Amino acid sequence: MGNALFYHLTRSPMEATLPMLLTRSLEAGWHVVVRGVDRGRMDWLDQKLWAGPEEGFLPHGLVGGKHDAAQPVLLTTGPEMPNAAQCLMSVDGAAVDPAECAPLERVCVIFDGNDPAAVETARDQWKALTGAGIPAQYWSEESGRWQKKAESGGAGG
């Protein structure tokens, strides 16, 4: 079982942070599922990823295509992981079931620190995941660079 990393966005928008995290995951050799809650928002994110710089191209697709199983990064709003992902990235408060974390190397919960509802959802996700024994780290960019602010070995910490 991997760990959960919570990314509290206060300076950078999700569409700027997500490519950095996706690049690191792909460099680790992982396939990734990015799970959101709204298909329109995932379509928007798909367009943002396609519009990125050529040198930072991130191969990806939206779920529902004929090559879903081969996609290194798959954007979805559902629980499916047809690309055999080793990393799940939850955006916009998408649910993460502690049971689905067991086969994964990593779960990333990316949330907007300027949205009180998003912060509350992330707190609930932290409690659910650590309560299920999943080690977690909380990262903040409040100081202008990413810093680890908290860590739990799981089991409620």
matplotlib code that plots the C-alpha trace (Angstrom):
import matplotlib.pyplot as plt

x = [0.0, 1.3, 0.8, -1.5, -0.1, -2.4, -1.5, -3.0, -3.0, -2.9, -0.7, -0.8, -4.0, -4.6, -3.9, -0.3, 0.4, -1.1, 1.3, 4.3, 2.8, 1.9, 5.4, 6.9, 4.5, 5.3, 9.1, 8.5, 7.1, 3.5, 0.2, -2.1, -5.8, -6.9, -10.4, -12.6, -16.3, -17.5, -17.1, -17.0, -14.2, -12.3, -12.8, -11.4, -8.4, -7.8, -7.6, -5.2, -2.9, -2.9, -2.0, 1.0, 4.6, 5.9, 8.9, 6.6, 4.0, 1.9, 0.4, -3.2, -6.8, -10.3, -12.0, -14.2, -11.8, -10.7, -7.2, -8.1, -6.0, -2.9, -3.2, -0.3, -2.7, -6.4, -8.9, -12.2, -15.1, -15.7, -14.1, -12.7, -8.9, -8.7, -5.1, -4.0, -2.9, -0.4, -1.3, -4.7, -5.0, -8.2, -9.1, -12.1, -13.1, -13.4, -14.0, -11.1, -12.2, -9.6, -10.1, -9.0, -5.7, -4.2, -2.9, -1.7, 1.8, 0.4, -2.8, -2.7, -5.5, -5.1, -7.4, -8.0, -7.0, -9.0, -12.2, -13.5, -15.6, -12.6, -10.5, -13.3, -13.6, -9.8, -9.9, -12.6, -10.5, -7.4, -9.4, -10.9, -7.5, -5.4, -8.1, -7.9, -4.2, -2.9, 0.2, -0.3, 1.6, 0.2, 2.0, 1.5, 2.8, 1.9, 5.5, 6.0, 7.5, 6.2, 6.8, 5.7, 3.6, 2.2, 2.6, 0.7, 1.7, -2.0, -4.4, -6.0, -2.8]
y = [0.0, 3.4, 6.7, 9.6, 13.1, 16.1, 19.2, 22.4, 24.9, 28.6, 30.2, 28.1, 26.9, 23.2, 23.4, 24.6, 22.1, 19.0, 18.8, 18.9, 16.0, 14.1, 14.5, 13.1, 10.2, 9.4, 9.6, 7.0, 4.7, 4.9, 5.1, 7.7, 8.2, 11.8, 11.7, 14.7, 15.3, 17.1, 16.0, 19.5, 20.4, 17.2, 18.3, 21.7, 20.1, 17.9, 21.0, 22.7, 19.6, 19.6, 23.3, 22.8, 23.3, 20.8, 19.9, 19.1, 17.1, 14.8, 11.9, 11.6, 11.0, 11.2, 8.0, 6.5, 6.2, 3.0, 3.3, 3.9, 0.8, 2.2, 5.8, 6.8, 9.5, 9.0, 11.7, 10.5, 11.2, 7.6, 4.9, 3.0, 2.6, 0.8, 1.8, -0.2, 3.0, 3.0, 6.5, 8.2, 11.9, 13.3, 16.9, 19.1, 16.9, 13.6, 10.7, 8.3, 5.1, 3.8, 0.3, 1.3, 2.6, -0.9, -1.7, 1.9, 3.3, 6.8, 8.8, 12.5, 14.8, 18.2, 20.9, 24.6, 26.2, 29.3, 27.3, 26.5, 23.6, 22.1, 22.4, 20.7, 17.9, 17.4, 17.2, 14.5, 12.6, 12.9, 11.4, 8.6, 7.6, 7.9, 6.2, 3.3, 3.0, 4.7, 6.8, 10.5, 13.7, 17.2, 19.6, 23.4, 26.0, 28.8, 30.0, 30.1, 26.7, 23.2, 22.2, 19.2, 20.5, 17.3, 13.6, 10.6, 7.0, 6.1, 4.6, 8.0, 10.2]
z = [0.0, -1.0, 0.8, 0.4, -0.3, 0.2, -1.8, -0.4, -3.2, -2.1, -4.7, -7.9, -9.6, -10.0, -13.7, -13.0, -10.1, -11.7, -14.7, -12.2, -10.2, -13.4, -14.7, -11.5, -11.5, -15.2, -14.4, -11.6, -14.3, -13.1, -14.9, -13.4, -13.1, -12.5, -10.9, -10.9, -10.2, -13.3, -16.9, -18.1, -15.8, -16.9, -20.6, -19.6, -17.9, -20.9, -23.1, -20.6, -20.6, -24.5, -24.5, -22.4, -23.6, -26.2, -24.0, -21.1, -23.2, -21.0, -22.8, -21.6, -22.6, -21.3, -20.2, -22.8, -25.7, -27.3, -25.9, -22.2, -21.1, -22.8, -21.5, -19.2, -17.7, -17.8, -16.8, -15.4, -13.1, -12.1, -10.1, -13.0, -13.6, -16.9, -17.4, -14.4, -12.6, -9.8, -8.8, -8.3, -8.3, -6.8, -7.9, -7.0, -4.1, -6.0, -3.6, -2.7, -1.1, 1.4, 0.0, -3.4, -2.1, -1.3, -4.8, -5.5, -5.0, -4.3, -3.9, -4.4, -3.1, -4.7, -3.2, -3.5, -0.2, -1.0, -1.0, 2.5, 1.2, -0.6, 2.6, 4.6, 2.1, 2.2, 6.0, 5.8, 3.2, 5.5, 8.4, 6.3, 4.7, 7.8, 9.9, 7.5, 8.2, 5.0, 5.7, 4.6, 4.2, 4.0, 1.7, 1.5, -0.9, 1.5, 1.8, -1.9, -2.3, -1.4, 2.2, 4.2, 7.1, 8.6, 8.4, 9.7, 9.8, 9.3, 11.8, 12.8, 13.1]

ax = plt.figure().add_subplot(projection="3d")
ax.plot(x, y, z, "-o")
ax.set_aspect("equal")
plt.show()
